[in-house]
Amino acid sequence: MGGRPKILLTRLFPDDVLARAKRDYDAILNPADVAWQGNDLIAQAEGMDGLMISSSNKFTPQVIDGLPDSVKILSTFSVGYEHVDLDAAQARGIIVTNTPDVLTEATADTAMMLLLNAARRAREALEMVSTGKWIGWKPTQLLGVQPSGRRLAILGMGRIGRAVAARARAFGMEIHYHNRNRLMPELELGATYHRTAEDLLRHADFLSINCEQTPETTKLINADRIELMPENAIIVNTARGGIIDDEALIAALKSGRVFAAGLDVYDGEPNLNAGYMDLNNAFLTPHFGSATVDTRNAMGFRALDNLDAFFRGNEPGDRLV
């Protein structure tokens, strides 16, 4: 490979990330920030040695099979990697890397923000003030749910789940969790472990979803499992939208079976289920869990670190395949 490696940055990443990419590579940018897909993505990759991609670019088997032979690595600006078919990449001999660890604090902050806003009926409150409908304080106005003393069930007790637990303890919440494996006591910190998701949900006054989306967790929160939860439970999701069965949650929010939901991720986003739009007990944000300057820069630098290692002939630290 003569000269500097040629890489394609498939989205408009933060300025500091772009500056480093241009400094170290023959970097081709996407100034219009178009989320290329399919044949457009294949065409843009022509002549590239590697790609720095995002979760909005879908690397299906067809796209991966169509990539030029020159492409040897896909470095994704994300922790999640469901947008890349790893089997297809492995079959082509293309390395795939991600950016774990750097999103933990920002995402946990977002989970608590969603939890508090859902519990305290913030969507209704904001609308009341912004539309001029607020006519003053009264004793029964916007009565919500107080988190302190209630049980927070965490589905997925990895780094983000544990960071959510740390924040929730400061609010006086009792921590329960389900994980593929039970944590060591020094990580569990007194939290109650549940061997199955179903048992966890029976203790979920609040539920924070922090697990990966896999075939086993897709639509895990469905009508049957919602029925296992205590009355007036609150559901928060900062993981992946597909873990929730939207129709089931929407029905539960409409009926009052679930008191409220705080959602930052959606199945099929950005085309979220229209049923959420008119529900004043659904507090909705636009997948911005990692949207701080510090975190997005850290994600970009981690993605570039993986590219740097590969092009130096070393093993990328965050290699998936």
Secondary structure, 3 states (H helix, E strand, C coil): CCCCCEEEECCCCCHHHHHHHHHHCEEECCCCCCCCCHHHHHHHCCCCCEEEECCCCCECHHHHHHCCCCCCEEEECCCCCCCECHHHHHHHCCEEECCCCCCHHHHHHHHHHHHHHHHCCHHHHHHHHHCCCCCCCCCCCCCCCCCCCCEEEEECCCHHHHHHHHHHHHCCCEEEEECCCCCCHHHHCCCEECCCHHHHHCCCCEEEECCCCCCCCCCCECHHHHHHCCCCEEEEECCCHHHECHHHHHHHHHHCCEEEEEECCCCCCCCCCHHHCCCCCEEECCCCCCCCHHHHHHHHHHHHHHHHHHHCCCCCCCECC
